[in-house]
């Protein structure tokens, strides 16, 4: 336990309680349980994205109580807060998906407002779904006071007919049903068995990708990202997070000491090795922006060329994240990569130790395990996340090519201005092998909110067209998506990007070797189409209107505070 005299001296806003002028504040706080002794302690916020409507988050309030105990046992005063969540798996395929990415920045803003408005000295943020984690990290970087992120943990796999299944199995089941390969009753069986309890979606999807990246950066305790939601290890790491954040306060360690350029490089490295979500590009760019660290899409390509894909994890592999936990978890993967020169071992982390010092306390991968392949025999010689450029994506686009055998696809565009129209065309068999399905005006501004296309991509895979039909969008894909898909096309259609002027029948080229995304058009024809096309107005009201009018390009992380340097006087 930290010495209480030391902690009293660490209150960076102690004058709030020391001055008689603030006596009314103390009067209100006494009603919450504080007294003369606790007024001298640092206040540590414990904020979670708890909600009853999603397995990803339904257990986080109870985990918050455990974190509070860790804070209290370390001599500080814990205060639990709550903020929102939007569950992607529940919103998927509905208008609710417009609020998913939007919620990331609402979460960030609300954490910053709650922690700043209540003068906390440090805080623990607990999240369990895709946008919770980057939202928490954006707030942590902006606040730059001692803070730790704690992951609610991965869900256990569902089981059916002797096989592990998960949420993506259900999405793909709809495609199998449409193709005649599965009955409605069989899809119902998938639905009833896919999600057995609490936790984030179980493959190397966005939740587990971002939890891993945050741990690698050093902002979560070692092992936290791979501990299952219902494990004793998860309860232990949550309690330890409460103690560790008080230790950070004692040592004077701030997020800016941890979130360095090298930390982001390592996060991208492990994301490549594990075959993480395309959404990691958006979120790591956004966190780097908040942390004042220079990071661009091109940095992903530089690391992609050097880091092999090692993990046989869903969606393109056969194992789930709990299987990785069973063979050593993320720390064992990091030990392997560090030993082979892929990571920066001398970086500071939230424990007060370096990456290398942290990993010294963990074991190597279990001998004989099959979840992580050896460097000599990887799933792919380079990383599975690639950034494409060309006249269809001048500012870049993101593709996840793990498990995709097609190196180059050239085909005619079939263009839709909504996911619903595209789904209808696929279900009606209007999309044939060789086509390039394009869904546009669904970017950060155009959506607004950059919805994911997991329903559409899963139906295409379920119909057996995962590699014969390409899918392009200025929107996003779920971390559970795989197949011949390209998202985050920038500039987006709403901003007058070239995708706005694509027409049915235009020949589109996707090449993962040359990293090209282009369409066959002359400059004169493009200029003609630009002149005769009227772009739709931006969404005007409410939270989606605010978002549409403030959000930056996907190539900049789709952040809502991307001001020009000359407007702020700083970079």
CORUR-V455609 format. One record per backbone hydrogen bond with DSSP energy under -1.0 kcal/mol. CO is the residue of the C=O (numbers start at 1). NH is the residue of the N-H. If there is no record, write none. Layout:
BEGIN
[[CO | NH] [CO | NH]]
END
This chain:
BEGIN
[[3 | 7] [4 | 8] [5 | 9] [7 | 10] [11 | 14] [13 | 16] [14 | 17] [14 | 18] [15 | 19] [19 | 22] [20 | 23] [22 | 26] [23 | 27] [24 | 28] [25 | 29] [26 | 30] [29 | 32] [29 | 34] [30 | 33] [35 | 39] [37 | 40] [38 | 41] [42 | 77] [43 | 121] [43 | 122] [44 | 79] [45 | 124] [46 | 81] [47 | 126] [48 | 83] [54 | 57] [54 | 58] [55 | 199] [57 | 60] [59 | 63] [60 | 64] [61 | 65] [62 | 66] [63 | 67] [64 | 68] [65 | 69] [66 | 70] [67 | 71] [68 | 72] [69 | 73] [71 | 76] [72 | 75] [77 | 44] [79 | 46] [81 | 48] [87 | 91] [88 | 92] [91 | 94] [94 | 97] [95 | 98] [96 | 99] [97 | 100] [99 | 103] [102 | 106] [103 | 107] [104 | 108] [105 | 109] [106 | 110] [107 | 111] [108 | 112] [109 | 113] [110 | 114] [111 | 115] [112 | 116] [113 | 117] [114 | 118] [115 | 120] [116 | 119] [122 | 45] [123 | 148] [124 | 47] [125 | 150] [126 | 49] [127 | 152] [129 | 133] [131 | 135] [132 | 136] [133 | 137] [134 | 138] [135 | 139] [136 | 140] [137 | 141] [138 | 142] [139 | 143] [140 | 144] [146 | 123] [148 | 125] [150 | 127] [153 | 200] [154 | 229] [158 | 165] [160 | 163] [163 | 160] [165 | 158] [167 | 171] [168 | 172] [169 | 173] [170 | 174] [172 | 176] [173 | 177] [174 | 178] [175 | 179] [176 | 181] [177 | 180] [183 | 187] [184 | 188] [185 | 189] [186 | 190] [187 | 191] [188 | 192] [190 | 193] [190 | 194] [200 | 155] [202 | 321] [203 | 205] [205 | 209] [206 | 210] [207 | 211] [208 | 212] [209 | 213] [210 | 214] [211 | 215] [212 | 216] [213 | 217] [214 | 219] [218 | 350] [219 | 149] [221 | 224] [228 | 231] [231 | 235] [232 | 236] [233 | 237] [234 | 238] [235 | 239] [236 | 240] [237 | 241] [238 | 242] [239 | 243] [240 | 244] [241 | 245] [243 | 247] [244 | 248] [245 | 249] [246 | 250] [247 | 251] [248 | 252] [248 | 253] [254 | 257] [255 | 258] [255 | 259] [258 | 260] [260 | 264] [261 | 265] [262 | 266] [263 | 267] [264 | 268] [265 | 269] [266 | 270] [267 | 271] [268 | 272] [269 | 273] [270 | 274] [271 | 276] [273 | 310] [273 | 311] [277 | 280] [278 | 281] [279 | 283] [280 | 284] [281 | 285] [282 | 286] [283 | 287] [284 | 288] [285 | 289] [286 | 290] [287 | 291] [288 | 293] [289 | 292] [297 | 300] [297 | 301] [298 | 302] [299 | 303] [300 | 304] [301 | 305] [303 | 306] [303 | 307] [304 | 383] [309 | 379] [309 | 380] [310 | 373] [312 | 319] [313 | 317] [314 | 204] [319 | 314] [320 | 323] [320 | 324] [321 | 325] [322 | 326] [324 | 327] [324 | 329] [325 | 328] [327 | 366] [329 | 333] [330 | 334] [331 | 335] [332 | 336] [333 | 337] [334 | 338] [335 | 339] [337 | 342] [338 | 341] [345 | 356] [347 | 355] [349 | 352] [353 | 349] [354 | 358] [355 | 359] [356 | 360] [358 | 361] [359 | 362] [366 | 369] [371 | 312] [374 | 377] [380 | 309] [384 | 401] [386 | 399] [388 | 397] [389 | 517] [390 | 393] [393 | 396] [396 | 490] [397 | 388] [398 | 487] [399 | 386] [401 | 404] [407 | 512] [409 | 510] [411 | 508] [412 | 436] [413 | 505] [414 | 438] [416 | 440] [418 | 422] [419 | 423] [420 | 424] [421 | 425] [422 | 426] [423 | 427] [424 | 428] [425 | 430] [426 | 429] [432 | 435] [435 | 470] [436 | 414] [437 | 472] [438 | 416] [439 | 474] [443 | 447] [443 | 450] [444 | 449] [451 | 476] [453 | 457] [454 | 458] [455 | 459] [456 | 460] [457 | 461] [458 | 462] [459 | 463] [460 | 465] [461 | 464] [465 | 469] [466 | 484] [468 | 434] [470 | 437] [471 | 486] [472 | 439] [473 | 489] [475 | 488] [476 | 453] [478 | 481] [483 | 485] [484 | 471] [486 | 473] [487 | 398] [490 | 395] [492 | 497] [493 | 496] [497 | 500] [498 | 501] [503 | 506] [506 | 413] [507 | 520] [508 | 411] [509 | 518] [510 | 409] [511 | 516] [515 | 389] [516 | 511] [517 | 392] [518 | 509] [522 | 526] [523 | 527] [524 | 528] [525 | 529] [526 | 530] [527 | 531] [528 | 532] [541 | 545] [542 | 546] [543 | 547] [544 | 548] [545 | 549] [547 | 550] [547 | 551] [553 | 556] [553 | 558] [554 | 557] [559 | 552] [561 | 563] [564 | 567] [565 | 568] [565 | 569]]
END
